[in-house]
Amino acid sequence: MNFNKCSRCGCFFMSDSSVCPNCQTKDMYEMGQLKDFLEENTSKINIDSLSASTGISVKNLNRFLSQEQFSEFSGQIQKDDGNIGIQL
Ligand SMILES: [Zn+2]
């Protein structure tokens, strides 16, 4: 076990995950919302519109979408021109 810095709130915690236990609940909830949304809306959408539609921040969306469980939806995400990449 190591000290990790939470990807959401920035606090330090002891765990192997990327978010602290407090934020893990929020992460699970938002990932569920995101999955539901992408399953119901099969048309292409960019990150900004996705953020506006789901209420999930762009930063968190990028983090979720970089995960294995969302790889099946990657084709649905419209990348903006320019250097928008996965922000870690
Ligand atoms: Zn946190």
PDB file of the backbone (N, CA, C, O) and the ligand in Angstrom, with CONECT records:
HET     ZN  A 101       1
ATOM      1  N   MET A   1       0.840  -1.207   0.000  1.00  0.00           N
ATOM      2  CA  MET A   1       0.000   0.000   0.000  1.00  0.00           C
ATOM      3  C   MET A   1       0.871   1.252   0.000  1.00  0.00           C
ATOM      4  O   MET A   1       1.869   1.342   0.715  1.00  0.00           O
ATOM      5  N   ASN A   2       0.464   2.208  -0.819  1.00  0.00           N
ATOM      6  CA  ASN A   2       1.198   3.463  -0.912  1.00  0.00           C
ATOM      7  C   ASN A   2       0.278   4.635  -0.648  1.00  0.00           C
ATOM      8  O   ASN A   2      -0.947   4.509  -0.665  1.00  0.00           O
ATOM      9  N   PHE A   3       0.898   5.780  -0.402  1.00  0.00           N
ATOM     10  CA  PHE A   3       0.108   7.004  -0.354  1.00  0.00           C
ATOM     11  C   PHE A   3      -0.187   7.416  -1.784  1.00  0.00           C
ATOM     12  O   PHE A   3       0.721   7.532  -2.607  1.00  0.00           O
ATOM     13  N   ASN A   4      -1.436   7.631  -2.068  1.00  0.00           N
ATOM     14  CA  ASN A   4      -1.825   8.088  -3.393  1.00  0.00           C
ATOM     15  C   ASN A   4      -2.519   9.423  -3.276  1.00  0.00           C
ATOM     16  O   ASN A   4      -3.125   9.740  -2.253  1.00  0.00           O
ATOM     17  N   LYS A   5      -2.421  10.210  -4.349  1.00  0.00           N
ATOM     18  CA  LYS A   5      -3.141  11.472  -4.370  1.00  0.00           C
ATOM     19  C   LYS A   5      -4.424  11.278  -5.164  1.00  0.00           C
ATOM     20  O   LYS A   5      -4.389  10.799  -6.298  1.00  0.00           O
ATOM     21  N   CYS A   6      -5.538  11.642  -4.581  1.00  0.00           N
ATOM     22  CA  CYS A   6      -6.835  11.441  -5.211  1.00  0.00           C
ATOM     23  C   CYS A   6      -6.957  12.249  -6.500  1.00  0.00           C
ATOM     24  O   CYS A   6      -6.634  13.437  -6.530  1.00  0.00           O
ATOM     25  N   SER A   7      -7.430  11.592  -7.574  1.00  0.00           N
ATOM     26  CA  SER A   7      -7.589  12.260  -8.864  1.00  0.00           C
ATOM     27  C   SER A   7      -8.732  13.266  -8.866  1.00  0.00           C
ATOM     28  O   SER A   7      -8.793  14.135  -9.735  1.00  0.00           O
ATOM     29  N   ARG A   8      -9.637  13.152  -7.902  1.00  0.00           N
ATOM     30  CA  ARG A   8     -10.787  14.045  -7.861  1.00  0.00           C
ATOM     31  C   ARG A   8     -10.580  15.220  -6.925  1.00  0.00           C
ATOM     32  O   ARG A   8     -10.706  16.373  -7.339  1.00  0.00           O
ATOM     33  N   CYS A   9     -10.261  14.937  -5.656  1.00  0.00           N
ATOM     34  CA  CYS A   9     -10.211  16.026  -4.681  1.00  0.00           C
ATOM     35  C   CYS A   9      -8.789  16.391  -4.285  1.00  0.00           C
ATOM     36  O   CYS A   9      -8.577  17.407  -3.623  1.00  0.00           O
ATOM     37  N   GLY A  10      -7.817  15.586  -4.675  1.00  0.00           N
ATOM     38  CA  GLY A  10      -6.432  15.926  -4.406  1.00  0.00           C
ATOM     39  C   GLY A  10      -5.932  15.561  -3.028  1.00  0.00           C
ATOM     40  O   GLY A  10      -4.785  15.851  -2.688  1.00  0.00           O
ATOM     41  N   CYS A  11      -6.777  14.926  -2.224  1.00  0.00           N
ATOM     42  CA  CYS A  11      -6.329  14.549  -0.887  1.00  0.00           C
ATOM     43  C   CYS A  11      -5.460  13.289  -0.964  1.00  0.00           C
ATOM     44  O   CYS A  11      -5.515  12.549  -1.945  1.00  0.00           O
ATOM     45  N   PHE A  12      -4.672  13.058   0.061  1.00  0.00           N
ATOM     46  CA  PHE A  12      -3.820  11.872   0.093  1.00  0.00           C
ATOM     47  C   PHE A  12      -4.515  10.769   0.876  1.00  0.00           C
ATOM     48  O   PHE A  12      -5.199  11.026   1.866  1.00  0.00           O
ATOM     49  N   PHE A  13      -4.333   9.563   0.427  1.00  0.00           N
ATOM     50  CA  PHE A  13      -4.991   8.444   1.088  1.00  0.00           C
ATOM     51  C   PHE A  13      -4.176   7.179   0.873  1.00  0.00           C
ATOM     52  O   PHE A  13      -3.302   7.125   0.007  1.00  0.00           O
ATOM     53  N   MET A  14      -4.474   6.171   1.669  1.00  0.00           N
ATOM     54  CA  MET A  14      -3.757   4.907   1.577  1.00  0.00           C
ATOM     55  C   MET A  14      -4.581   3.908   0.793  1.00  0.00           C
ATOM     56  O   MET A  14      -5.554   3.356   1.308  1.00  0.00           O
ATOM     57  N   SER A  15      -4.200   3.675  -0.433  1.00  0.00           N
ATOM     58  CA  SER A  15      -4.920   2.702  -1.252  1.00  0.00           C
ATOM     59  C   SER A  15      -4.197   2.541  -2.570  1.00  0.00           C
ATOM     60  O   SER A  15      -3.285   3.306  -2.884  1.00  0.00           O
ATOM     61  N   ASP A  16      -4.596   1.556  -3.335  1.00  0.00           N
ATOM     62  CA  ASP A  16      -3.995   1.354  -4.646  1.00  0.00           C
ATOM     63  C   ASP A  16      -4.839   1.930  -5.767  1.00  0.00           C
ATOM     64  O   ASP A  16      -4.426   1.899  -6.926  1.00  0.00           O
ATOM     65  N   SER A  17      -6.019   2.458  -5.444  1.00  0.00           N
ATOM     66  CA  SER A  17      -6.859   3.008  -6.493  1.00  0.00           C
ATOM     67  C   SER A  17      -6.475   4.460  -6.763  1.00  0.00           C
ATOM     68  O   SER A  17      -5.646   5.032  -6.055  1.00  0.00           O
ATOM     69  N   SER A  18      -7.088   5.055  -7.799  1.00  0.00           N
ATOM     70  CA  SER A  18      -6.687   6.404  -8.193  1.00  0.00           C
ATOM     71  C   SER A  18      -7.484   7.494  -7.489  1.00  0.00           C
ATOM     72  O   SER A  18      -7.131   8.671  -7.567  1.00  0.00           O
ATOM     73  N   VAL A  19      -8.552   7.110  -6.806  1.00  0.00           N
ATOM     74  CA  VAL A  19      -9.325   8.095  -6.053  1.00  0.00           C
ATOM     75  C   VAL A  19      -9.478   7.639  -4.605  1.00  0.00           C
ATOM     76  O   VAL A  19      -9.382   6.449  -4.305  1.00  0.00           O
ATOM     77  N   CYS A  20      -9.718   8.600  -3.709  1.00  0.00           N
ATOM     78  CA  CYS A  20      -9.859   8.287  -2.291  1.00  0.00           C
ATOM     79  C   CYS A  20     -11.214   7.610  -2.040  1.00  0.00           C
ATOM     80  O   CYS A  20     -12.101   7.674  -2.890  1.00  0.00           O
ATOM     81  N   PRO A  21     -11.375   6.976  -0.899  1.00  0.00           N
ATOM     82  CA  PRO A  21     -12.638   6.269  -0.612  1.00  0.00           C
ATOM     83  C   PRO A  21     -13.868   7.170  -0.712  1.00  0.00           C
ATOM     84  O   PRO A  21     -14.928   6.721  -1.149  1.00  0.00           O
ATOM     85  N   ASN A  22     -13.739   8.444  -0.310  1.00  0.00           N
ATOM     86  CA  ASN A  22     -14.864   9.381  -0.414  1.00  0.00           C
ATOM     87  C   ASN A  22     -15.302   9.562  -1.852  1.00  0.00           C
ATOM     88  O   ASN A  22     -16.494   9.571  -2.161  1.00  0.00           O
ATOM     89  N   CYS A  23     -14.321   9.705  -2.722  1.00  0.00           N
ATOM     90  CA  CYS A  23     -14.621  10.009  -4.113  1.00  0.00           C
ATOM     91  C   CYS A  23     -14.960   8.760  -4.907  1.00  0.00           C
ATOM     92  O   CYS A  23     -15.540   8.850  -5.989  1.00  0.00           O
ATOM     93  N   GLN A  24     -14.609   7.614  -4.387  1.00  0.00           N
ATOM     94  CA  GLN A  24     -14.881   6.370  -5.090  1.00  0.00           C
ATOM     95  C   GLN A  24     -16.388   6.198  -5.309  1.00  0.00           C
ATOM     96  O   GLN A  24     -16.823   5.728  -6.361  1.00  0.00           O
ATOM     97  N   THR A  25     -17.170   6.581  -4.308  1.00  0.00           N
ATOM     98  CA  THR A  25     -18.628   6.500  -4.423  1.00  0.00           C
ATOM     99  C   THR A  25     -19.115   7.402  -5.550  1.00  0.00           C
ATOM    100  O   THR A  25     -19.962   7.009  -6.353  1.00  0.00           O
ATOM    101  N   LYS A  26     -18.570   8.620  -5.602  1.00  0.00           N
ATOM    102  CA  LYS A  26     -18.961   9.571  -6.653  1.00  0.00           C
ATOM    103  C   LYS A  26     -18.532   9.056  -8.022  1.00  0.00           C
ATOM    104  O   LYS A  26     -19.263   9.179  -9.004  1.00  0.00           O
ATOM    105  N   ASP A  27     -17.331   8.477  -8.069  1.00  0.00           N
ATOM    106  CA  ASP A  27     -16.820   7.916  -9.317  1.00  0.00           C
ATOM    107  C   ASP A  27     -17.758   6.823  -9.842  1.00  0.00           C
ATOM    108  O   ASP A  27     -18.116   6.804 -11.020  1.00  0.00           O
ATOM    109  N   MET A  28     -18.142   5.929  -8.953  1.00  0.00           N
ATOM    110  CA  MET A  28     -19.010   4.819  -9.339  1.00  0.00           C
ATOM    111  C   MET A  28     -20.330   5.351  -9.887  1.00  0.00           C
ATOM    112  O   MET A  28     -20.840   4.873 -10.901  1.00  0.00           O
ATOM    113  N   TYR A  29     -20.869   6.349  -9.195  1.00  0.00           N
ATOM    114  CA  TYR A  29     -22.144   6.932  -9.597  1.00  0.00           C
ATOM    115  C   TYR A  29     -22.037   7.588 -10.976  1.00  0.00           C
ATOM    116  O   TYR A  29     -22.884   7.378 -11.844  1.00  0.00           O
ATOM    117  N   GLU A  30     -20.986   8.381 -11.160  1.00  0.00           N
ATOM    118  CA  GLU A  30     -20.810   9.088 -12.428  1.00  0.00           C
ATOM    119  C   GLU A  30     -20.485   8.135 -13.576  1.00  0.00           C
ATOM    120  O   GLU A  30     -20.916   8.350 -14.709  1.00  0.00           O
ATOM    121  N   MET A  31     -19.731   7.094 -13.282  1.00  0.00           N
ATOM    122  CA  MET A  31     -19.421   6.121 -14.336  1.00  0.00           C
ATOM    123  C   MET A  31     -20.692   5.407 -14.771  1.00  0.00           C
ATOM    124  O   MET A  31     -20.858   5.098 -15.951  1.00  0.00           O
ATOM    125  N   GLY A  32     -21.589   5.143 -13.830  1.00  0.00           N
ATOM    126  CA  GLY A  32     -22.872   4.539 -14.156  1.00  0.00           C
ATOM    127  C   GLY A  32     -23.695   5.448 -15.049  1.00  0.00           C
ATOM    128  O   GLY A  32     -24.303   5.008 -16.025  1.00  0.00           O
ATOM    129  N   GLN A  33     -23.701   6.741 -14.689  1.00  0.00           N
ATOM    130  CA  GLN A  33     -24.430   7.743 -15.483  1.00  0.00           C
ATOM    131  C   GLN A  33     -23.876   7.820 -16.894  1.00  0.00           C
ATOM    132  O   GLN A  33     -24.624   7.850 -17.871  1.00  0.00           O
ATOM    133  N   LEU A  34     -22.554   7.853 -16.983  1.00  0.00           N
ATOM    134  CA  LEU A  34     -21.881   7.967 -18.272  1.00  0.00           C
ATOM    135  C   LEU A  34     -22.188   6.767 -19.155  1.00  0.00           C
ATOM    136  O   LEU A  34     -22.470   6.909 -20.344  1.00  0.00           O
ATOM    137  N   LYS A  35     -22.128   5.592 -18.557  1.00  0.00           N
ATOM    138  CA  LYS A  35     -22.402   4.363 -19.297  1.00  0.00           C
ATOM    139  C   LYS A  35     -23.844   4.368 -19.815  1.00  0.00           C
ATOM    140  O   LYS A  35     -24.098   4.063 -20.981  1.00  0.00           O
ATOM    141  N   ASP A  36     -24.782   4.718 -18.931  1.00  0.00           N
ATOM    142  CA  ASP A  36     -26.193   4.793 -19.332  1.00  0.00           C
ATOM    143  C   ASP A  36     -26.366   5.749 -20.499  1.00  0.00           C
ATOM    144  O   ASP A  36     -27.046   5.449 -21.480  1.00  0.00           O
ATOM    145  N   PHE A  37     -25.723   6.926 -20.367  1.00  0.00           N
ATOM    146  CA  PHE A  37     -25.871   7.945 -21.397  1.00  0.00           C
ATOM    147  C   PHE A  37     -25.347   7.449 -22.746  1.00  0.00           C
ATOM    148  O   PHE A  37     -26.006   7.607 -23.774  1.00  0.00           O
ATOM    149  N   LEU A  38     -24.157   6.850 -22.730  1.00  0.00           N
ATOM    150  CA  LEU A  38     -23.542   6.400 -23.979  1.00  0.00           C
ATOM    151  C   LEU A  38     -24.293   5.232 -24.599  1.00  0.00           C
ATOM    152  O   LEU A  38     -24.270   5.044 -25.815  1.00  0.00           O
ATOM    153  N   GLU A  39     -24.957   4.452 -23.760  1.00  0.00           N
ATOM    154  CA  GLU A  39     -25.735   3.330 -24.285  1.00  0.00           C
ATOM    155  C   GLU A  39     -27.027   3.817 -24.935  1.00  0.00           C
ATOM    156  O   GLU A  39     -27.499   3.240 -25.915  1.00  0.00           O
ATOM    157  N   GLU A  40     -27.593   4.892 -24.374  1.00  0.00           N
ATOM    158  CA  GLU A  40     -28.854   5.421 -24.900  1.00  0.00           C
ATOM    159  C   GLU A  40     -28.655   6.357 -26.079  1.00  0.00           C
ATOM    160  O   GLU A  40     -29.497   6.427 -26.974  1.00  0.00           O
ATOM    161  N   ASN A  41     -27.531   7.082 -26.078  1.00  0.00           N
ATOM    162  CA  ASN A  41     -27.253   8.023 -27.166  1.00  0.00           C
ATOM    163  C   ASN A  41     -26.095   7.515 -27.999  1.00  0.00           C
ATOM    164  O   ASN A  41     -24.927   7.693 -27.652  1.00  0.00           O
ATOM    165  N   THR A  42     -26.443   6.881 -29.103  1.00  0.00           N
ATOM    166  CA  THR A  42     -25.395   6.224 -29.876  1.00  0.00           C
ATOM    167  C   THR A  42     -24.747   7.131 -30.912  1.00  0.00           C
ATOM    168  O   THR A  42     -23.802   6.728 -31.591  1.00  0.00           O
ATOM    169  N   SER A  43     -25.264   8.381 -31.038  1.00  0.00           N
ATOM    170  CA  SER A  43     -24.633   9.283 -31.991  1.00  0.00           C
ATOM    171  C   SER A  43     -23.343   9.843 -31.409  1.00  0.00           C
ATOM    172  O   SER A  43     -23.128   9.822 -30.198  1.00  0.00           O
ATOM    173  N   LYS A  44     -22.492  10.344 -32.295  1.00  0.00           N
ATOM    174  CA  LYS A  44     -21.197  10.871 -31.839  1.00  0.00           C
ATOM    175  C   LYS A  44     -21.383  12.129 -31.021  1.00  0.00           C
ATOM    176  O   LYS A  44     -22.287  12.927 -31.268  1.00  0.00           O
ATOM    177  N   ILE A  45     -20.524  12.286 -30.058  1.00  0.00           N
ATOM    178  CA  ILE A  45     -20.637  13.450 -29.173  1.00  0.00           C
ATOM    179  C   ILE A  45     -19.232  13.845 -28.732  1.00  0.00           C
ATOM    180  O   ILE A  45     -18.374  12.988 -28.519  1.00  0.00           O
ATOM    181  N   ASN A  46     -19.005  15.154 -28.598  1.00  0.00           N
ATOM    182  CA  ASN A  46     -17.677  15.548 -28.116  1.00  0.00           C
ATOM    183  C   ASN A  46     -17.695  15.704 -26.594  1.00  0.00           C
ATOM    184  O   ASN A  46     -18.755  15.723 -25.967  1.00  0.00           O
ATOM    185  N   ILE A  47     -16.531  15.812 -26.035  1.00  0.00           N
ATOM    186  CA  ILE A  47     -16.388  15.812 -24.580  1.00  0.00           C
ATOM    187  C   ILE A  47     -17.169  16.956 -23.921  1.00  0.00           C
ATOM    188  O   ILE A  47     -17.789  16.767 -22.874  1.00  0.00           O
ATOM    189  N   ASP A  48     -17.134  18.140 -24.540  1.00  0.00           N
ATOM    190  CA  ASP A  48     -17.831  19.284 -23.953  1.00  0.00           C
ATOM    191  C   ASP A  48     -19.335  19.047 -23.867  1.00  0.00           C
ATOM    192  O   ASP A  48     -19.957  19.333 -22.844  1.00  0.00           O
ATOM    193  N   SER A  49     -19.922  18.516 -24.959  1.00  0.00           N
ATOM    194  CA  SER A  49     -21.356  18.235 -24.962  1.00  0.00           C
ATOM    195  C   SER A  49     -21.683  17.112 -23.988  1.00  0.00           C
ATOM    196  O   SER A  49     -22.716  17.130 -23.318  1.00  0.00           O
ATOM    197  N   LEU A  50     -20.800  16.154 -23.923  1.00  0.00           N
ATOM    198  CA  LEU A  50     -20.978  15.032 -23.009  1.00  0.00           C
ATOM    199  C   LEU A  50     -20.985  15.528 -21.570  1.00  0.00           C
ATOM    200  O   LEU A  50     -21.792  15.091 -20.749  1.00  0.00           O
ATOM    201  N   SER A  51     -20.074  16.446 -21.282  1.00  0.00           N
ATOM    202  CA  SER A  51     -19.987  17.026 -19.951  1.00  0.00           C
ATOM    203  C   SER A  51     -21.264  17.794 -19.611  1.00  0.00           C
ATOM    204  O   SER A  51     -21.789  17.688 -18.502  1.00  0.00           O
ATOM    205  N   ALA A  52     -21.759  18.576 -20.590  1.00  0.00           N
ATOM    206  CA  ALA A  52     -22.974  19.358 -20.369  1.00  0.00           C
ATOM    207  C   ALA A  52     -24.187  18.442 -20.181  1.00  0.00           C
ATOM    208  O   ALA A  52     -25.068  18.736 -19.375  1.00  0.00           O
ATOM    209  N   SER A  53     -24.231  17.342 -20.919  1.00  0.00           N
ATOM    210  CA  SER A  53     -25.374  16.437 -20.858  1.00  0.00           C
ATOM    211  C   SER A  53     -25.405  15.589 -19.594  1.00  0.00           C
ATOM    212  O   SER A  53     -26.474  15.285 -19.064  1.00  0.00           O
ATOM    213  N   THR A  54     -24.234  15.212 -19.122  1.00  0.00           N
ATOM    214  CA  THR A  54     -24.187  14.317 -17.969  1.00  0.00           C
ATOM    215  C   THR A  54     -23.898  15.035 -16.662  1.00  0.00           C
ATOM    216  O   THR A  54     -24.134  14.484 -15.587  1.00  0.00           O
ATOM    217  N   GLY A  55     -23.381  16.274 -16.743  1.00  0.00           N
ATOM    218  CA  GLY A  55     -23.025  16.998 -15.531  1.00  0.00           C
ATOM    219  C   GLY A  55     -21.698  16.531 -14.936  1.00  0.00           C
ATOM    220  O   GLY A  55     -21.339  16.906 -13.820  1.00  0.00           O
ATOM    221  N   ILE A  56     -20.982  15.712 -15.692  1.00  0.00           N
ATOM    222  CA  ILE A  56     -19.686  15.217 -15.235  1.00  0.00           C
ATOM    223  C   ILE A  56     -18.588  16.114 -15.816  1.00  0.00           C
ATOM    224  O   ILE A  56     -18.641  16.462 -16.995  1.00  0.00           O
ATOM    225  N   SER A  57     -17.607  16.488 -15.012  1.00  0.00           N
ATOM    226  CA  SER A  57     -16.579  17.399 -15.500  1.00  0.00           C
ATOM    227  C   SER A  57     -15.730  16.754 -16.598  1.00  0.00           C
ATOM    228  O   SER A  57     -15.568  15.534 -16.645  1.00  0.00           O
ATOM    229  N   VAL A  58     -15.193  17.601 -17.478  1.00  0.00           N
ATOM    230  CA  VAL A  58     -14.365  17.128 -18.589  1.00  0.00           C
ATOM    231  C   VAL A  58     -13.179  16.322 -18.073  1.00  0.00           C
ATOM    232  O   VAL A  58     -12.798  15.305 -18.653  1.00  0.00           O
ATOM    233  N   LYS A  59     -12.610  16.794 -16.983  1.00  0.00           N
ATOM    234  CA  LYS A  59     -11.458  16.115 -16.395  1.00  0.00           C
ATOM    235  C   LYS A  59     -11.821  14.683 -15.992  1.00  0.00           C
ATOM    236  O   LYS A  59     -11.085  13.736 -16.270  1.00  0.00           O
ATOM    237  N   ASN A  60     -12.980  14.549 -15.328  1.00  0.00           N
ATOM    238  CA  ASN A  60     -13.409  13.218 -14.914  1.00  0.00           C
ATOM    239  C   ASN A  60     -13.817  12.355 -16.103  1.00  0.00           C
ATOM    240  O   ASN A  60     -13.574  11.149 -16.115  1.00  0.00           O
ATOM    241  N   LEU A  61     -14.437  12.975 -17.098  1.00  0.00           N
ATOM    242  CA  LEU A  61     -14.824  12.217 -18.298  1.00  0.00           C
ATOM    243  C   LEU A  61     -13.595  11.616 -18.960  1.00  0.00           C
ATOM    244  O   LEU A  61     -13.586  10.443 -19.333  1.00  0.00           O
ATOM    245  N   ASN A  62     -12.566  12.429 -19.099  1.00  0.00           N
ATOM    246  CA  ASN A  62     -11.339  11.935 -19.721  1.00  0.00           C
ATOM    247  C   ASN A  62     -10.746  10.776 -18.921  1.00  0.00           C
ATOM    248  O   ASN A  62     -10.227   9.811 -19.482  1.00  0.00           O
ATOM    249  N   ARG A  63     -10.837  10.897 -17.610  1.00  0.00           N
ATOM    250  CA  ARG A  63     -10.298   9.847 -16.746  1.00  0.00           C
ATOM    251  C   ARG A  63     -11.111   8.557 -16.905  1.00  0.00           C
ATOM    252  O   ARG A  63     -10.547   7.469 -17.018  1.00  0.00           O
ATOM    253  N   PHE A  64     -12.439   8.691 -16.914  1.00  0.00           N
ATOM    254  CA  PHE A  64     -13.295   7.505 -17.061  1.00  0.00           C
ATOM    255  C   PHE A  64     -13.089   6.847 -18.422  1.00  0.00           C
ATOM    256  O   PHE A  64     -12.957   5.628 -18.530  1.00  0.00           O
ATOM    257  N   LEU A  65     -13.064   7.693 -19.467  1.00  0.00           N
ATOM    258  CA  LEU A  65     -13.015   7.165 -20.823  1.00  0.00           C
ATOM    259  C   LEU A  65     -11.681   6.498 -21.147  1.00  0.00           C
ATOM    260  O   LEU A  65     -11.577   5.724 -22.099  1.00  0.00           O
ATOM    261  N   SER A  66     -10.672   6.804 -20.352  1.00  0.00           N
ATOM    262  CA  SER A  66      -9.377   6.164 -20.588  1.00  0.00           C
ATOM    263  C   SER A  66      -9.339   4.774 -19.950  1.00  0.00           C
ATOM    264  O   SER A  66      -8.378   4.025 -20.123  1.00  0.00           O
ATOM    265  N   GLN A  67     -10.395   4.445 -19.213  1.00  0.00           N
ATOM    266  CA  GLN A  67     -10.428   3.139 -18.570  1.00  0.00           C
ATOM    267  C   GLN A  67     -10.939   2.056 -19.513  1.00  0.00           C
ATOM    268  O   GLN A  67     -11.721   2.301 -20.432  1.00  0.00           O
ATOM    269  N   GLU A  68     -10.459   0.851 -19.240  1.00  0.00           N
ATOM    270  CA  GLU A  68     -10.779  -0.321 -20.055  1.00  0.00           C
ATOM    271  C   GLU A  68     -12.289  -0.495 -20.273  1.00  0.00           C
ATOM    272  O   GLU A  68     -12.730  -0.796 -21.382  1.00  0.00           O
ATOM    273  N   GLN A  69     -13.068  -0.304 -19.215  1.00  0.00           N
ATOM    274  CA  GLN A  69     -14.507  -0.581 -19.315  1.00  0.00           C
ATOM    275  C   GLN A  69     -15.237   0.371 -20.265  1.00  0.00           C
ATOM    276  O   GLN A  69     -16.367   0.090 -20.661  1.00  0.00           O
ATOM    277  N   PHE A  70     -14.606   1.500 -20.638  1.00  0.00           N
ATOM    278  CA  PHE A  70     -15.246   2.419 -21.562  1.00  0.00           C
ATOM    279  C   PHE A  70     -14.638   2.360 -22.957  1.00  0.00           C
ATOM    280  O   PHE A  70     -15.002   3.144 -23.833  1.00  0.00           O
ATOM    281  N   SER A  71     -13.711   1.428 -23.160  1.00  0.00           N
ATOM    282  CA  SER A  71     -13.024   1.351 -24.455  1.00  0.00           C
ATOM    283  C   SER A  71     -14.011   1.074 -25.591  1.00  0.00           C
ATOM    284  O   SER A  71     -13.793   1.504 -26.724  1.00  0.00           O
ATOM    285  N   GLU A  72     -15.101   0.350 -25.285  1.00  0.00           N
ATOM    286  CA  GLU A  72     -16.096   0.045 -26.327  1.00  0.00           C
ATOM    287  C   GLU A  72     -16.815   1.298 -26.830  1.00  0.00           C
ATOM    288  O   GLU A  72     -17.391   1.293 -27.919  1.00  0.00           O
ATOM    289  N   PHE A  73     -16.780   2.375 -26.031  1.00  0.00           N
ATOM    290  CA  PHE A  73     -17.470   3.606 -26.419  1.00  0.00           C
ATOM    291  C   PHE A  73     -16.551   4.625 -27.079  1.00  0.00           C
ATOM    292  O   PHE A  73     -17.000   5.696 -27.487  1.00  0.00           O
ATOM    293  N   SER A  74     -15.273   4.297 -27.184  1.00  0.00           N
ATOM    294  CA  SER A  74     -14.299   5.287 -27.652  1.00  0.00           C
ATOM    295  C   SER A  74     -14.645   5.825 -29.044  1.00  0.00           C
ATOM    296  O   SER A  74     -14.351   6.981 -29.349  1.00  0.00           O
ATOM    297  N   GLY A  75     -15.271   4.989 -29.894  1.00  0.00           N
ATOM    298  CA  GLY A  75     -15.649   5.420 -31.235  1.00  0.00           C
ATOM    299  C   GLY A  75     -16.736   6.475 -31.226  1.00  0.00           C
ATOM    300  O   GLY A  75     -16.915   7.197 -32.207  1.00  0.00           O
ATOM    301  N   GLN A  76     -17.471   6.569 -30.113  1.00  0.00           N
ATOM    302  CA  GLN A  76     -18.568   7.526 -30.008  1.00  0.00           C
ATOM    303  C   GLN A  76     -18.096   8.925 -29.640  1.00  0.00           C
ATOM    304  O   GLN A  76     -18.805   9.910 -29.848  1.00  0.00           O
ATOM    305  N   ILE A  77     -16.901   8.997 -29.095  1.00  0.00           N
ATOM    306  CA  ILE A  77     -16.402  10.280 -28.620  1.00  0.00           C
ATOM    307  C   ILE A  77     -15.726  11.023 -29.765  1.00  0.00           C
ATOM    308  O   ILE A  77     -14.749  10.560 -30.355  1.00  0.00           O
ATOM    309  N   GLN A  78     -16.279  12.182 -30.051  1.00  0.00           N
ATOM    310  CA  GLN A  78     -15.743  12.995 -31.128  1.00  0.00           C
ATOM    311  C   GLN A  78     -14.589  13.826 -30.579  1.00  0.00           C
ATOM    312  O   GLN A  78     -14.753  14.633 -29.663  1.00  0.00           O
ATOM    313  N   LYS A  79     -13.432  13.606 -31.162  1.00  0.00           N
ATOM    314  CA  LYS A  79     -12.264  14.361 -30.708  1.00  0.00           C
ATOM    315  C   LYS A  79     -12.258  15.737 -31.390  1.00  0.00           C
ATOM    316  O   LYS A  79     -12.459  15.836 -32.601  1.00  0.00           O
ATOM    317  N   ASP A  80     -12.031  16.775 -30.617  1.00  0.00           N
ATOM    318  CA  ASP A  80     -11.913  18.106 -31.198  1.00  0.00           C
ATOM    319  C   ASP A  80     -10.591  18.185 -31.964  1.00  0.00           C
ATOM    320  O   ASP A  80      -9.638  17.460 -31.682  1.00  0.00           O
ATOM    321  N   ASP A  81     -10.572  19.087 -32.939  1.00  0.00           N
ATOM    322  CA  ASP A  81      -9.309  19.301 -33.640  1.00  0.00           C
ATOM    323  C   ASP A  81      -8.299  19.884 -32.657  1.00  0.00           C
ATOM    324  O   ASP A  81      -8.663  20.545 -31.684  1.00  0.00           O
ATOM    325  N   GLY A  82      -7.029  19.626 -32.931  1.00  0.00           N
ATOM    326  CA  GLY A  82      -6.024  20.188 -32.045  1.00  0.00           C
ATOM    327  C   GLY A  82      -5.481  19.134 -31.121  1.00  0.00           C
ATOM    328  O   GLY A  82      -5.620  17.936 -31.364  1.00  0.00           O
ATOM    329  N   ASN A  83      -4.871  19.588 -30.072  1.00  0.00           N
ATOM    330  CA  ASN A  83      -4.164  18.642 -29.234  1.00  0.00           C
ATOM    331  C   ASN A  83      -4.934  18.256 -27.968  1.00  0.00           C
ATOM    332  O   ASN A  83      -4.400  18.307 -26.860  1.00  0.00           O
ATOM    333  N   ILE A  84      -6.182  17.877 -28.155  1.00  0.00           N
ATOM    334  CA  ILE A  84      -6.939  17.383 -27.011  1.00  0.00           C
ATOM    335  C   ILE A  84      -6.601  15.897 -26.843  1.00  0.00           C
ATOM    336  O   ILE A  84      -6.893  15.087 -27.723  1.00  0.00           O
ATOM    337  N   GLY A  85      -6.016  15.561 -25.764  1.00  0.00           N
ATOM    338  CA  GLY A  85      -5.679  14.160 -25.529  1.00  0.00           C
ATOM    339  C   GLY A  85      -6.245  13.720 -24.200  1.00  0.00           C
ATOM    340  O   GLY A  85      -7.054  14.426 -23.599  1.00  0.00           O
ATOM    341  N   ILE A  86      -5.842  12.602 -23.756  1.00  0.00           N
ATOM    342  CA  ILE A  86      -6.248  12.138 -22.438  1.00  0.00           C
ATOM    343  C   ILE A  86      -5.450  12.946 -21.415  1.00  0.00           C
ATOM    344  O   ILE A  86      -4.219  12.930 -21.411  1.00  0.00           O
ATOM    345  N   GLN A  87      -6.170  13.643 -20.559  1.00  0.00           N
ATOM    346  CA  GLN A  87      -5.482  14.433 -19.538  1.00  0.00           C
ATOM    347  C   GLN A  87      -5.350  13.636 -18.261  1.00  0.00           C
ATOM    348  O   GLN A  87      -6.344  13.215 -17.669  1.00  0.00           O
ATOM    349  N   LEU A  88      -4.136  13.435 -17.851  1.00  0.00           N
ATOM    350  CA  LEU A  88      -3.925  12.669 -16.626  1.00  0.00           C
ATOM    351  C   LEU A  88      -3.710  13.596 -15.455  1.00  0.00           C
ATOM    352  O   LEU A  88      -3.515  13.136 -14.330  1.00  0.00           O
TER     353      LEU A  88
HETATM  354 ZN    ZN A 101     -10.969  12.290  -3.192  1.00  0.00          ZN2+
END
